[in-house]
Amino acid sequence: MNNHPSFRECINRLTDELRRVMAEDIRAAFERPYHNALDAMLRIHQLNREQGLLYYLLDHSWLLPLSSFLGGIKAFSDEIEDRGVRNASATLFQKMGVRLKVILPPQIESILTKKTPIMLVGEHPSKLGFDFFAIAASLARFCWSKTEPRLLALPSTIGICPGLRSVAFPVVQTQGSTMQLLTSEGGQPKELAQLWVPEAQRRQAMNITSSSLDKAADHWVDGGHVVIFPDTGLKGSEWFYGVGRIVLKVLDKLKADNESDPYILFFNLEGARDFLILNYPFMSHLNPARLMLLGKNGNITVRYQKLLRIRDYQNTFSEMDKGMLTHYLQKEYELAKISG
């Protein structure tokens, strides 16, 4: 190993470690004891500070805050494990100075305050997880159930924030599919996408994702809350068919279950953008990037829009396949968003 690596070499071995650990998780199908990508990156980060002079000199809270960024993520991840994702998310936005506004019609509030099985469905405004954390924080206000919301999440989300392991269902795509989504469709430079997209074979990806969708359906029908973002994060993109598969699996279970009464709840998010990463505790108050953008504290609005009781749609949904059902739900979501 080079005893005096360049800054680029330091960054490369940091991201190489992230991809390596995520690939190990995928090969192990995310079975416990799991690998901790964040801890592995922190070890490489410390090694970079010891061996890379330029890396060490740039790593300051007012310049390139790598230590405060990774430390902020670890502190938040640890808080999720200690206090749960709802309370940890609510505290995170308070520390950021971000005001969370929740628009909740009375009918929906009456459902949320009960122990009701709900799958919460909305579209991605953020690729860094702030959208899920906004939903979790909003549920801390109105949902009295002790059940934590669970998320269908990519390996990168779970890898960088290991506190989510207990509440995440991993969804894996092949390396080629993810790269195409990010570069050809998403406009992300290939050099950037390569930094964090792990290797995943087609069969591995299918097995892990299928298992996660089945577990999400079981958790939902058994009384839990499942949060799913079925879009790709690109405007106008078609939804992931997994949402239709989950609903069909739940419909099959309802045939032998006269007690469970699951709902789908559509939500729309405003302000839960990636620029929130420029705030404390991930970035110093004195960092120039934060000062130039005035901290970008702003507001986040969570707008709960439409509630679908699955039993009321049982006959209609049972006649559809997962693709047709997904398209139906996406259309209903878009209509609910327009009607506001």
Summary of the structure (lengths in Angstrom):
residues: 340
radius of gyration: 20.6
end to end distance: 57.3
largest distance: 66.5
contacts: 1099
relative contact order: 0.15
helix: 56%
strand: 11%
